[in-house]
Amino acid sequence: MEDIRQYIATHEKEMLDDLFSLIRIPSVSAQPEHHDDMLACAQRWAQLLTEAGADEALVMPSAGNPVVFAQKMVDPAARTVLVYAHYDVMPPEPLELWESQPFEPEVRDGRVWARGADDDKGQSFVQLKAFEYLTRTGLLRNNVKFIIEGEEEIGSPSLEAFCEEHKELLRADVILVSDTSMLGADLPSLTTGLRGLAYWEIEVTGPNRDLHSGHFGGAVDNPINVLCRLIARVTDADGRVTVPGFYDDVEEVPAAEKEMMARIPFDEAKYKAAIDVEELFGEKGYTTLERNSCRPSFDVCGIWGGYTGEGAKTVLPSKAYAKLSCRLVPHQDHHKISRLVADYLRAIAPRTVRVKVTPLHGGQGYVCPIDLPAYQAAERGFERAFGKKPLAVRRGGSIPIIATFERVLGIKTVLMGFGLEADAIHSPNENFSLDLFRKGIEAVVEFHREFGKG
């Protein structure tokens, strides 16, 4: 471990300069005006992979944004690790809430502050620099491939077809991902499960134009009022989703797993204080840790309509909109849930309006077995870097492509993430701990050393 720590200390400025060159490219996949930035970021990744020791690094076309593929083959008979990452980032808005420019990284208080500092440029850089160390020192004993996409934050719509087309190119023994979080800086953990996702936009249309609320209020149903009533009927007072058939494929958390989760250190008062709420709310009969990892959920992600400018305008709007999402658990099929929720919303809508529900994207949940050799190599890597064995935990987020990898490529994924909840991914002031950046590199180096022995 001293060798890798010395290497990081010697090359840290160079490492951060390379990382910052990626962060400065505003690769926001959700916004069409960043189309050219997506290609620029992919090209920069290919350059960095080549410099790190890859035999080849290609920027390959897909139906959407380009995909970066690279590989280092040390022995055809050796095991192969396929590292997955994404170079696209979430939109930085609202800009006024950032304490520094989102695409001009700054180092403050031992952390890198910028959009993508954690998700996923910072975390994927942990993988790159571990690979670089192993190639430069001649210690790499397994083959390594990289696939880095530019559409993860919009649901990876093009990657499944890319995988289908390039199955042989992507052939590997395991997929390794750094795009998840740990329980705490002093509580290393490996993610063993992810929730799935279903996402919709709903449009409610009433009159053929905005109306004067004085002349028409009380006589014409207001689309915003209707939208609020529809959304309110999707969950009940106990936090359960009311859509018929929604829970048909949901497995109850086994007693043994509940007992394991109960041993995870969790301070509810600290949790509430961190997000500044007085009380928590969720499905009745389950703990907070169960609710945000092993149980499905429904949320309104955005809602708008009518007049929202400064001052007053007495208007009865023609249309109202909302973005809706469900986090799903393994065995819940996102296609089925998407259909059930859309049908339910249309069925309960009054005849006073017209309702259009548009599915936007989704993905399946995933579970990694802890007896997988690659999982055990990752476990030992964490233990060497952090000085303690990592806890196995399920997480509430979604990486839809992980289940696709298993279905299309037939490969299990190990989720070896180094983020923290405090990193504020998807929010203003995203950041990433330099200490965890360093320890992450150490842990991934140890993973390859262990996995390469096989």
GULUM-663325 format. One line per 8 residues: number of its first residue (from 1); for each residue z, x, y of C-alpha. Coordinates in Angstrom, 2 decimals, padded with zeros to 5 digits, always signed. Layout:
N
NUM = Z:X:Y  ...
end
This chain:
454
1 = +000.00:+000.00:+000.00  +000.62:+002.90:+002.36  -003.05:+003.91:+002.16  -004.34:+000.50:+003.22  -001.68:+000.20:+005.93  -002.70:+003.57:+007.34  -006.34:+002.52:+007.23  -005.59:-000.67:+009.17
9 = -003.53:+001.21:+011.75  -006.28:+003.79:+012.24  -009.12:+001.26:+012.50  -007.41:-001.75:+014.08  -009.06:-001.43:+017.49  -012.48:-001.20:+015.85  -011.63:-004.19:+013.63  -010.63:-006.33:+016.60
17 = -013.70:-005.29:+018.59  -015.87:-006.47:+015.69  -013.94:-009.73:+015.41  -014.18:-010.33:+019.13  -017.96:-009.85:+019.02  -018.08:-012.87:+016.71  -015.58:-014.97:+018.66  -017.57:-014.51:+021.87
25 = -020.50:-016.35:+020.30  -019.79:-020.09:+020.89  -020.98:-021.25:+017.48  -020.05:-024.93:+017.88  -021.94:-026.78:+015.16  -021.11:-030.23:+016.52  -022.94:-029.66:+019.82  -026.77:-029.35:+019.78
33 = -026.81:-027.13:+022.87  -025.34:-024.34:+020.72  -028.30:-024.23:+018.32  -029.27:-020.70:+019.36  -025.65:-019.54:+019.14  -025.54:-020.54:+015.48  -028.40:-018.18:+014.63  -026.92:-015.42:+016.78
41 = -023.57:-015.71:+014.98  -025.22:-015.66:+011.56  -027.19:-012.54:+012.51  -024.04:-010.82:+013.76  -022.28:-011.62:+010.49  -025.15:-010.10:+008.51  -024.93:-006.95:+010.60  -021.17:-006.65:+010.09
49 = -021.48:-007.19:+006.34  -024.07:-004.42:+006.12  -021.85:-002.07:+008.10  -018.92:-002.92:+005.79  -020.84:-001.76:+002.72  -022.92:-004.66:+001.38  -026.05:-003.68:-000.54  -027.91:-006.44:+001.30
57 = -027.08:-009.08:+003.87  -029.51:-011.92:+004.49  -029.72:-014.75:+007.01  -031.20:-017.53:+004.89  -032.57:-020.89:+006.00  -031.03:-024.21:+005.02  -031.78:-027.77:+006.03  -029.42:-027.19:+008.97
65 = -027.86:-024.03:+010.34  -028.64:-020.73:+008.60  -026.52:-019.41:+005.74  -025.48:-015.76:+005.49  -025.58:-014.24:+002.00  -024.49:-010.71:+001.14  -023.55:-008.84:-002.00  -022.22:-005.56:-003.34
73 = -022.92:-005.01:-007.05  -020.85:-002.22:-008.55  -021.38:-003.04:-012.25  -023.39:-005.86:-013.85  -020.70:-006.12:-016.54  -017.84:-006.45:-014.06  -016.35:-009.68:-012.76  -017.88:-011.14:-009.60
81 = -015.99:-012.65:-006.67  -017.88:-014.98:-004.33  -016.22:-015.05:-000.89  -016.86:-018.27:+001.04  -016.32:-018.63:+004.79  -017.79:-020.47:+007.77  -018.89:-019.15:+011.14  -019.01:-022.46:+013.01
89 = -016.06:-023.58:+015.10  -014.72:-026.78:+016.59  -015.62:-027.75:+020.18  -013.15:-026.15:+022.61  -012.56:-029.26:+024.73  -010.38:-030.19:+026.58  -010.96:-026.92:+028.42  -008.27:-027.53:+031.04
97 = -005.55:-027.20:+028.39  -006.48:-023.63:+027.46  -004.32:-020.85:+028.90  -007.27:-018.45:+028.59  -011.01:-018.79:+028.09  -011.68:-020.16:+024.56  -014.57:-017.78:+023.86  -013.10:-014.73:+025.57
105 = -010.43:-013.53:+023.12  -007.15:-012.20:+024.44  -004.28:-010.43:+022.67  -000.88:-011.72:+023.82  +002.52:-011.67:+022.12  +001.10:-010.12:+018.97  -001.53:-012.82:+018.54  -005.26:-013.25:+019.19
113 = -005.95:-016.31:+021.34  -009.42:-017.90:+021.17  -011.45:-020.61:+019.50  -012.09:-019.36:+015.97  -009.24:-016.82:+016.11  -007.91:-018.41:+012.92  -010.43:-021.05:+011.82  -012.37:-019.37:+010.41
121 = -013.55:-016.19:+012.11  -010.15:-014.52:+012.06  -009.31:-015.48:+008.49  -012.78:-014.63:+007.17  -012.48:-011.26:+008.90  -009.48:-010.56:+006.66  -011.89:-010.81:+003.72  -014.50:-008.63:+005.41
129 = -012.11:-005.82:+006.30  -010.49:-005.78:+002.85  -013.99:-005.46:+001.40  -014.81:-002.71:+003.89  -011.72:-000.72:+002.91  -012.50:-000.99:-000.80  -016.12:+000.09:-000.40  -015.36:+002.99:+001.95
137 = -012.64:+004.33:-000.34  -014.59:+003.80:-003.56  -011.88:+001.54:-004.98  -013.99:-001.58:-005.51  -014.15:-002.37:-009.25  -015.60:-005.89:-009.19  -018.79:-007.22:-007.68  -018.48:-009.11:-004.40
145 = -020.78:-011.73:-002.90  -020.42:-013.52:+000.43  -021.69:-016.95:+001.45  -020.95:-017.83:+005.07  -022.16:-021.17:+006.39  -022.47:-022.70:+009.84  -021.71:-026.36:+009.21  -018.20:-026.60:+007.72
153 = -016.76:-028.28:+010.78  -019.33:-031.09:+010.48  -018.88:-031.59:+006.74  -021.25:-028.94:+005.27  -024.21:-031.37:+005.04  -026.75:-028.68:+004.07  -024.74:-026.44:+001.76  -024.89:-028.53:-001.42
161 = -028.70:-028.40:-001.46  -028.54:-024.67:-000.69  -026.23:-024.13:-003.68  -028.48:-026.20:-005.94  -031.47:-024.09:-004.90  -029.70:-020.73:-005.25  -027.45:-021.17:-008.29  -028.40:-017.84:-009.84
169 = -027.94:-015.95:-006.58  -024.44:-017.43:-006.19  -023.37:-016.89:-009.80  -019.78:-015.58:-009.92  -016.51:-015.78:-011.84  -014.42:-017.18:-009.00  -014.73:-018.21:-005.36  -012.23:-016.78:-002.87
177 = -011.54:-018.54:+000.42  -009.34:-017.69:+003.40  -009.36:-020.93:+005.42  -005.94:-022.44:+004.74  -002.39:-021.95:+005.97  +000.95:-020.73:+004.65  +004.29:-022.49:+004.88  +005.54:-019.87:+007.32
185 = +005.18:-016.25:+008.35  +008.12:-015.39:+006.08  +007.17:-018.01:+003.46  +003.92:-016.85:+001.83  +002.18:-019.58:-000.12  -001.00:-020.24:-002.02  -002.78:-023.54:-001.61  -003.33:-025.22:-004.97
193 = -004.72:-028.53:-003.76  -006.69:-030.05:-000.89  -007.21:-033.64:+000.13  -010.67:-035.13:+000.37  -012.13:-036.86:+003.41  -014.10:-039.92:+004.44  -015.19:-040.42:+008.07  -016.89:-043.27:+009.92
201 = -017.95:-044.44:+013.35  -017.50:-048.13:+014.06  -019.39:-049.97:+016.79  -018.34:-053.47:+017.87  -020.82:-055.41:+020.00  -020.04:-058.61:+021.88  -022.05:-059.96:+024.83  -025.45:-058.51:+025.69
209 = -024.06:-056.77:+028.80  -020.77:-055.88:+030.47  -019.29:-059.04:+032.00  -017.03:-059.85:+034.94  -013.58:-060.19:+033.39  -012.63:-062.89:+035.87  -015.65:-065.08:+035.18  -015.69:-064.56:+031.41
217 = -012.18:-063.40:+030.45  -010.57:-065.89:+028.09  -013.92:-067.42:+027.12  -015.69:-064.46:+025.50  -014.12:-062.24:+022.86  -013.60:-058.72:+024.17  -015.08:-056.08:+021.79  -012.26:-053.62:+022.57
225 = -009.66:-056.26:+021.75  -011.49:-057.06:+018.52  -011.77:-053.38:+017.59  -008.02:-052.94:+018.06  -007.30:-055.97:+015.87  -009.63:-054.67:+013.15  -008.04:-051.24:+013.13  -004.53:-052.71:+013.08
233 = -005.36:-054.61:+009.88  -006.34:-051.46:+007.94  -002.69:-050.42:+007.47  +000.49:-052.43:+007.06  +004.02:-051.98:+008.37  +004.90:-049.74:+005.43  +002.07:-047.31:+006.17  -000.09:-048.40:+003.23
241 = -003.84:-048.91:+003.53  -004.71:-052.59:+003.01  -008.34:-052.11:+001.90  -008.78:-053.74:-001.54  -009.30:-051.13:-004.26  -008.26:-048.22:-002.02  -005.47:-047.03:-004.36  -007.24:-047.74:-007.66
249 = -007.84:-044.05:-008.47  -004.75:-042.57:-006.82  -002.41:-040.85:-009.25  +001.29:-040.95:-008.54  +002.85:-037.56:-007.94  +004.40:-036.46:-011.28  +008.17:-036.10:-011.34  +007.90:-032.37:-012.07
257 = +005.69:-031.83:-009.05  +008.02:-033.89:-006.87  +010.87:-031.65:-007.97  +008.81:-028.55:-007.15  +007.96:-029.90:-003.69  +011.62:-030.67:-003.07  +012.36:-026.94:-003.43  +009.97:-026.05:-000.60
265 = +012.01:-025.16:+002.50  +011.39:-027.94:+005.02  +013.33:-028.66:+008.19  +012.36:-032.14:+009.37  +014.14:-031.74:+012.71  +012.22:-028.53:+013.39  +008.99:-030.19:+012.27  +009.51:-033.05:+014.76
273 = +010.49:-030.69:+017.54  +007.37:-028.56:+017.02  +005.11:-031.56:+017.72  +007.50:-033.21:+020.19  +008.06:-036.57:+018.48  +011.34:-038.40:+018.01  +010.53:-039.99:+014.64  +008.01:-039.55:+011.85
281 = +006.04:-042.32:+010.18  +004.18:-042.58:+006.90  +003.79:-044.43:+003.65  +007.10:-045.93:+002.55  +008.70:-044.39:-000.52  +007.40:-040.83:-000.07  +008.71:-037.71:+001.62  +006.94:-036.09:+004.56
289 = +005.62:-033.27:+002.38  +004.26:-035.77:-000.14  +002.68:-037.90:+002.57  +000.77:-035.04:+004.17  -000.48:-033.44:+000.97  -000.42:-035.70:-002.12  -000.97:-039.16:-000.62  -004.03:-040.64:+001.12
297 = -003.95:-041.61:+004.78  -005.90:-043.52:+007.44  -006.27:-042.46:+011.08  -008.14:-043.35:+014.24  -009.59:-040.08:+015.54  -011.07:-041.47:+018.75  -011.59:-044.80:+020.53  -013.54:-045.74:+023.63
305 = -015.39:-048.48:+025.51  -015.52:-050.26:+028.83  -014.55:-048.57:+032.08  -012.47:-045.39:+031.89  -013.19:-043.83:+035.27  -010.87:-043.48:+038.22  -009.47:-046.64:+039.76  -009.96:-050.22:+038.59
313 = -013.06:-052.08:+037.46  -012.57:-055.61:+036.14  -015.04:-055.53:+033.31  -015.29:-057.18:+029.91  -017.27:-054.56:+027.98  -020.32:-055.24:+025.84  -019.39:-052.59:+023.26  -016.42:-050.71:+021.82
321 = -016.39:-047.70:+019.52  -014.00:-045.75:+017.33  -014.04:-042.76:+014.99  -012.05:-043.37:+011.81  -011.03:-041.09:+008.96  -009.21:-041.18:+005.65  -007.69:-038.19:+003.91  -008.12:-038.70:+000.20
329 = -006.41:-037.25:-002.87  -008.05:-035.86:-006.03  -009.78:-038.56:-008.13  -010.50:-040.71:-005.07  -014.28:-040.60:-004.69  -015.23:-040.36:-001.02  -018.46:-042.33:-001.55  -016.52:-045.21:-003.09
337 = -013.86:-045.16:-000.37  -016.51:-045.00:+002.35  -018.12:-048.14:+000.96  -014.82:-049.99:+000.47  -013.59:-049.37:+004.01  -016.95:-050.26:+005.60  -017.17:-053.49:+003.59  -013.59:-054.41:+004.49
345 = -014.10:-053.91:+008.22  -017.25:-056.03:+008.19  -015.56:-058.72:+006.09  -012.56:-059.17:+008.40  -014.62:-059.09:+011.62  -014.79:-062.42:+013.51  -018.12:-064.10:+014.21  -017.58:-063.51:+017.93
353 = -018.86:-059.94:+017.57  -021.26:-057.84:+015.51  -019.80:-054.85:+013.65  -021.70:-051.75:+012.61  -019.95:-049.14:+010.43  -021.71:-045.79:+010.02  -020.41:-043.25:+007.48  -020.60:-039.76:+009.02
361 = -019.41:-037.34:+006.33  -016.94:-036.89:+003.50  -015.81:-034.73:+000.62  -013.79:-034.74:-002.58  -010.27:-033.40:-003.10  -009.57:-030.28:-005.16  -006.85:-028.83:-007.42  -006.62:-025.20:-008.58
369 = -004.77:-024.48:-011.86  -002.03:-021.87:-011.43  -002.80:-020.27:-014.80  -006.25:-019.19:-013.59  -006.52:-015.35:-013.80  -007.87:-015.20:-010.24  -004.96:-017.31:-008.99  -002.53:-014.95:-010.65
377 = -004.31:-011.96:-009.07  -003.96:-013.63:-005.69  -000.29:-014.31:-006.41  +000.30:-010.63:-007.12  -001.63:-009.68:-004.00  +000.65:-011.83:-001.86  +003.73:-010.45:-003.56  +002.68:-006.86:-002.86
385 = +001.80:-007.52:+000.78  +004.69:-009.83:+001.70  +007.39:-008.56:-000.63  +007.98:-011.95:-002.24  +006.21:-014.26:-004.66  +004.21:-016.98:-002.89  +005.00:-020.65:-003.39  +002.31:-022.90:-004.86
393 = +001.70:-025.85:-002.52  -000.79:-028.62:-001.94  -002.09:-028.99:+001.60  -003.20:-032.05:+003.51  -006.42:-030.67:+004.99  -009.91:-030.85:+003.57  -012.60:-028.30:+002.78  -015.18:-030.67:+001.27
401 = -017.47:-027.95:-000.03  -014.79:-026.62:-002.43  -015.19:-029.59:-004.78  -018.97:-029.27:-004.42  -018.80:-025.63:-005.56  -017.01:-026.69:-008.73  -019.46:-029.50:-009.44  -022.70:-027.64:-008.59
409 = -021.86:-024.02:-009.43  -019.20:-024.63:-012.07  -016.80:-022.17:-010.39  -013.13:-022.59:-009.54  -011.86:-021.60:-006.09  -008.72:-019.72:-005.11  -007.47:-020.60:-001.63  -005.91:-017.46:-000.21
417 = -005.18:-018.42:+003.40  -003.06:-016.67:+006.02  -002.89:-019.18:+008.87  +000.14:-021.00:+010.23  +000.61:-024.51:+011.60  +001.45:-022.85:+014.93  -002.07:-021.39:+015.09  -003.29:-024.68:+016.68
425 = -006.61:-024.77:+014.88  -008.94:-027.51:+016.23  -006.75:-027.62:+019.36  -006.59:-025.80:+022.69  -004.97:-022.36:+022.54  -005.93:-021.59:+018.96  -004.43:-018.28:+017.88  -003.88:-015.95:+014.93
433 = -001.02:-013.55:+014.22  -001.99:-009.88:+014.13  +000.83:-009.25:+011.69  -000.64:-011.80:+009.27  -004.11:-010.40:+009.90  -002.84:-007.02:+008.67  -000.86:-008.42:+005.74  -003.81:-010.60:+004.81
441 = -006.05:-007.56:+004.46  -003.40:-005.89:+002.29  -003.09:-008.98:+000.07  -006.86:-009.34:-000.41  -007.19:-005.64:-001.25  -004.52:-006.09:-003.91  -006.27:-009.22:-005.20  -009.46:-007.23:-005.81
449 = -007.52:-004.39:-007.45  -005.85:-006.83:-009.85  -008.91:-008.99:-010.52  -011.13:-005.93:-010.95  -008.99:-004.74:-013.89  -010.38:-007.55:-016.01
end
